[in-house]
Amino acid sequence: MSAPILIPPPLSLYVHLPWCLRKCPYCDFNSYVARGGLPFDDYIDALIRDLEFDSQFVLERPIHSVFFGGGTPSLFPPEMLDRFLQAASRRLRFAPAIEITLETNPGTAEHARFDRYLAAGINRMSIGIQTFDNGCLQRLGRIHDGNEAEYAVKHAQDAGFDNINLDLMYALPGQTLSMAEADLAHAFALSPAHISHYQLTLEPNTRFSAQPPEGLPDEDSAWDMQEHCQRMLADMGYIHYEISAYARPDRQCRHNLNYWRFGDYLGIGAGAHGKLTLGAEQSVLRRCKVRHPAAYLTHAGKEKGIHSDEYVATMDRPFEFMLNALRLHEGFDLRHFEQRTGVSRSAIAPALAVAYARGWLTTAEERVAPTEHGLRFANDVIGLFNGSLPVSNN
C-alpha cells in the first residue's frame, strides 16, 4: 500500500525578539541581557530580510497567526512592531481575523504602550506573571512584584485587550499548596481568557540546573498542586485543552494549536525555528536561524543566516507528530495524521495497540485521544512511536 499524499497544513509565523532586561535562572530560551540601547531599526530590517528569504517556500499560503516571542518582545516599541507587521502583510497573505500575540513581562511593559500595540494590529497579549507571590518572584529572579503583575493585566484590559493569557508556574521554591491556589485565585479575579499553568522544571544549561534552588516541593507535593489547581480551573470554566493550557470557550491559543496539530510555521529572528511541508517533494523541512543577535543582524536573509536545515525522515515523522498531538486532550484525527506526515496509519498500528491495551489512549471512529492516565504518562505514550517505521529513504 502506497504512502498517503502529504498535504500542507495551516501556516503560522513565529518572530523571535531575543533581548531581556535580566536572564531568569530557569530560562533555557535563546535570550540575551540588553546592554545599552537596542538596535530596534536594524533588527526589524533584519527580520524583513529573513522573511523575504523564507517566503519562497510559502507562495500564496495564508498566515493564520503571528507570535512575537522572546526574550521580552515588549522591549520593542509599538511602532517597530507595526513597521514589521506592515512589511510582513505586504509579503505574505494574512488570513482574515488573524491572531497576533505579543509576549510581555510586567516588569518591562510601559503600560501607556498597550493601546499602541493594539493599534499596530496585535490582538492577543501573553503576560509572564509566573506567580503573584513576592517571595516566590524574588526566588525566581523576576524583576516585577505582584502589584506590578496585576497592574499590567488591568492596563492591558483598559487599553482594549480582551484576549489575554497569563503564564503561571507552580512547584516553585518555597511554595506550598495554599500558595499555588492563591496564585490561581488572584488570576481568576483578573478574568483572563487563557491561563498557561505549568510546573517549574530545571532545564539543562540553566543556572537552576547547575545550582538547584532550595525549598523545591517534592514530587508528591507538586502532584497535589497540579490536581488541586486543575480542579479549580475546571470549576471556574476553563477548558483544559492541552497539558499546560486552559482557556475560556473559543479562546484557545490558535498559534500554539497549530504547533500541536503538526502545522507549519515560518520561524524568523535570532535562533528561531521553523517547520515547513514542501508538498511536491513529499518532505518536511525544519530550519533554524543563527542564534546570536550580532551574527543574525549580519547574516539575516542570506544562506549564512541559517544555522541548520534538516529534512525530517519519514520514519521520524510519526514520533514528531505524536510529540505534539498527544499533548492535546482532543488527540488527533487519523486522517490528519496521514495527511500531515505522509505516513499510513498502518505504520503506527502496533504502537496504538500497545497504548490502547495499557489504557493510555482511546479511539472513537477516526479520532485517537489520550486518557487522563495517558496524559499523566505522556512521555511514555509518545515514546511508543519513536521509530514506528522500519525503513525510510526520505
N, C-alpha and C positions, 0 to 999 in steps of 0.2 A: 504494500500500500504506500503510495507516494505521500510525501510530507505536505501538510496544508500550505496554502499560499499565505505568506506573511503580509499582513495589511498594516500600513502605517497608522498608529493610534493618534489620539489628540496630542497637540503640541503646546508646550509652555515655554516660558523664558525665565531663566534664573540669572540675576545680576548680583555679583559679589562686590561689596564695598568693604575693604579689609581692615580699616582702622578702628581702634578703640581708644578710650582715654586711659584704660587700665586693662591688663590681661588678667582675667579671672583665673584662680588657681585650679579650677576644674575644667577649663575650656580647652578642647582639642581642635577647635576650628582654625582655619588659616587666617589669623588676625595678628595685627601689629600695633604697638602702642604709638599713638600720634605724638610726634615730637615737632613742635613749631607749627607753622602754617601748613595745611594740607594742600596738595596740588589739585584742587577741585576741577578747574577747567581742563587741565592736562589729562586727568583721569577720565573725565567724561568723553573727551576726544578719543582716548584710547578705547573706551567701551564701544564707541560708534565704529571705529575701525575694526574692532574684534567682531562686532555684529555683522558688518558688511562681509567680512571674511567667511563667516559661518553661514550666512544667509543663502549661499549657493545650494545648500542641502535641503532647504525647505520650500523653495519655489513659492507657490500660492497657498500653501497650507496655512489656515488661520491660527493665530495665537490666542489661546483661551485664558491664560493667566500670566501675570508677571509677578515675580517675587524679588524684592530687594533684601538680600541677607548679608550677614557680616560675621565678624566686625560689628560695628554700630552704624548702620546706614543713616540714622538720623543726625549724624555729624555733618552730612551733606545738606547744604541749604536747599529749600524747595525749588528755587529757580534752576539749580543744577539738575535736579531730577526731572523737572519739567522739560528742560532742554533735551535730556536724553530721551524721554518718552515721546516727544515730538519727532525726534530723529528716527526713533525705532518705528513709530507708526507710519512714517513715510517709506520705510524699507520693508516692513512686514505688514501682513493683513491682520489687524486687531479684530477679534470677534466682537459682535455686539454684546454689551453687558460684561465686558472683560473684567476679571477680578485682578486688582493690582494691590499687592501687600507691601507694606514697609515695616521692617523690624525697627523698634526703638527701645531705648532704655530710659527709665525715669530720671536717672542722674545726668543725662546728656541732652534730653529734649528741651528745646526752647519752646515753651508752650504757646507763645504767640504764633509759632510757625504752623500749628496744626491746621488752621483754616487754609493756609497757603499750600500745604501738602494736598489737601482735599481739592483745591483749585487746580493743582497740577495734574489731577487725574487719579491720584491714589485714593482708593475707596475701602481699603481694609488696613487696620493697624494691629500689629502684634507687639505687645508691650512685655518686656522681660522683667516681670516683677520678682519671680523666684520665691519670695516669701515677704510677708508684711512685718515679720518679727525683727526688730532692730539688732538683737544679739545674733541671730542666725545670719542676717545680712552681713554683719561685720566678719563673722567667721567664714563666710563665703567670699570675702574680699570685694563685695559690691560697694559702689560709690554713692548709692542713694539710701534713704531711710524709708520707713513705712509710710510716713506722711507724704513724702515726695512721690511715692508709688501711687497712692490714692489721688493725689493732686494731678498727676499726669493723665490718669484714666478720665477723671472728671473734665479736664480741659479738652481732651480729645473728643469727648461726647459733646461738650459745649460748642466745639468747632463744627459739629455736624456728623462726626463718625458714629455710625450705628452698627458697624461690623468690626468688633474689637475682640482680639484674642488676648488672654492673659496667660503667660507662662508661669507655672508654679512647680516647685520641686518639693519632694518630701524625703524623709530619712536623712535629714541634714544633721550636721554636727550639733549636739546638744538639744535636738528636737525630740519632743515627746508626742504621743498620740494626740493629746488635747491641743498641743500647739499646731499640729498639722490640721486638725479640724478647725481651729480658729482661723488659719490662713484661708481655708475654703469659705468659711462663713463671711470673712471680710470680702472675699472675691464676689460672693453671691450678692452682697449688699450693693455692689457696683453694677450688677446686671450685665456682664459681658455676654456677647453672642457665642463665645467659644472659650474653652479652657483647655490648655495643654497641661497635663498633670503627670509628672514622671519622676522616677526615683533618681536621686543623685548617684552617679556611678563614677568610679575612679578610673578615668580613661588613661591609656598608656601615653607617655610623653607629656604629662601634665604635672604641675607642682604637687597636686594632691596625690598623684600616683607615686611620686618619689617620696613624699612626706605626708602620709595619710593624716588627716586631722583627728584630733582627739574627740571622743564623745559620739562617734558614729553609732546609730542604732544597730542592733544585731539583726539577723535575717528574720527572726520571728517578729520582732518589733516593726520592722519595715513592712512585713506582710500584713500585720494588723492595721498599720496606717493605710495601706493600699485598699484593703477590704472595707474599712470604715469610710474612707473618702469616696470610694466608688458608690457606696450606698447613699451617701449624702448627695452626690452629683445626680444620681438617678432620682432621688426624692425631689430634687429641685428642677427636674425636667430636662436635664442634659442627656443627650443620646451618646452612649459610649460606642463610637463607630470605629475606633482604631485603638490599639493597645494603650496609647497615652493621650488620646484626643477625645474630647467631649464637646458636643455642640447643641445649641437650640435647633429645633426642626428647620431644615433647609439652610443651615448656617455652617455646614461642614466646609473645611478649607479645600476649595476646588484645586488649588495648586498642588497641595500635598496628596489629595486623592489621585491626581494624575500620576504622581510618583508611584503610589501604592498599587495602582492598576497597571503598572508597567507601561505607562505612557512615555512619550518622547519629550525632551526638553533641550533647548539650547542653553549652554552654560557659558556666560561671558564674565570677565573680570579675573583678577589675580587668583589663581588656584581653583577657578570654577570648573565643575564637572558637568558634562552634557551627555545625553544619550539620544541617538537618532536611528530610526529604522529607515534603511535605504532599500526600498522595495524591489527595484529591478534586479539588484544583486543578491536579494534574499539575505541581507546582512544586518547586524546590529552593531553600531559604532559607539564606543564610549571614548569621549575626548576630554582631556584635562589640560587646562592652560597653565602657563608658568606661574609659580606660586608667589615669588617675591614681588612686591609692588614696583620696585625700581626696574626689575627685568621686564615686568609686564608693560610698564609705560614705554619702554624702549621697543619692545617687540610685538605688541598687540597688533593684530591684523596681518601678521606675517607667519610664515612657517615656523620661525624661531619662537613665536609666541605660544606654540603648542608644546606642552610638557610631555604628553603621551597620547597616542591613538591606539586603541585596542578594539579589534573586532571580536565580539563575543561568540565563541564556538557554539555550534548547535547543541552539543552535549551539555553545555553550561547554562543554556537559556532556561530550562525548567527550574533549576536552583535559583537563578536570579529572579525569575518571575515569582516564585514562592517566597523568597526573601522579603518581597514587598506585599504581595497579595494576602499572605496568611497573617499579616498584622491587622487586617480588616475583619470586623465582625461579620460583614456581609459575605466574606470569602470571595469567590470568583466564579465566573461562568466558564465552563469547559470550552465553549466555542470561542470565547475571548482568549483563553489560553492558547488555543491553536492559531488564532489569527495574529496574536501579538508575539508569538515565539516561532511560528513556522514549524512547530513540532506536533506530531499526532498525540492525541490523548492516550493512545495505547502505550506510548513510551513511558508514561507515568503511572499506568495502571497498577504495577506491582507495589510501588510506594504508596499509592492511595489505599490499596487493600490493607497494608500494614497499619496505616493511620486509622482506617475505619475500625479495624479489629481492636486497636488499643483505645478506642473511644476519643481520639484526638480530632477527628474530622467527621462530619456528617454530610449526606448528599440528598438532594431532592431534585428530580428531573435533571437539568443541566448544571445546577449550582452546587458547588462544594464550599462548605463553611467550617471554620474551627468551632469546636465546642468550648465551653468555659474551661474544661480540663485542658483542651488543646491550646488555648490562649496562654494558660499558665506555663505550659511546656513548649512554647512557640519555637525555641531554638532546636529542640529535639524533633519536632514535626518537620521543620524546614530542612533539617539535616537529612531526612529520608530521601530528599530529591537531589542530593549532591551526587552527580554522576549518574543520573537516571538513564542516559542513553549510552549504549555500548560503544558506538563509533561515531566519528564526525569528520567531515572533510572541510567544513566551513570555518 
